[in-house]
């Protein structure tokens, strides 16, 4: 079985500051890892995903994440926050044989002036 | 726009009633997933269909059922509704049934049980 832990249900950053959203996973088999974003009253949009290959993954809107097997982590970063980044972010895991997504509890990102 | 459509957008009903939520996957996608998002349970996988066949089951109540039709659209049926079934129900689709495939989410159906 797989699971995801997102540290920090709320994160607040100033506009222009670094964004760091933390995600740790647990999986007995090689995981596939995803970050989704949910804007108010909308569905989930894929930001980026890791399947195999390069461990540093670049996504949309300037976000990137690094898969660190030794730390079982897949933290999401963005060098400079923008007001439009305010949303809820979900980390999720699936595996080769179980394609269902197991989500973390989400992190609400607030961006202040 | 993900290409996944869900109807209706909002649904208000009473306890004990039955409702049907509909999902049309992206063109060409064979897998359909249903997820429930609620304040207390978060985002939870309910069930997956692949090309008309049930592929995987998650935390889906016996009062809930789903099916995928030959044209690949899917319906989630919720019966004997309880207050706790109030939630946002998402449908997602992907090309294949294996892990690693991107799942594209619809806008959701917000269900309120009074």
Interface residues (C-beta under 8 A of the other chain):
Chain A: X32 X34 X36 X42 X43 X44 X45 X46 X49 X51 X52 X90 X94 X95 X96 X97 X98 X99 X100 X101 X102 X103 X104 X105 X106
Chain B: X2 X4 X31 X33 X35 X42 X43 X44 X45 X48 X55 X56 X58 X90 X92 X94 X96 X97 X98 X99 X100 X101 X102 X103 X104 X105 X106 X107 X108
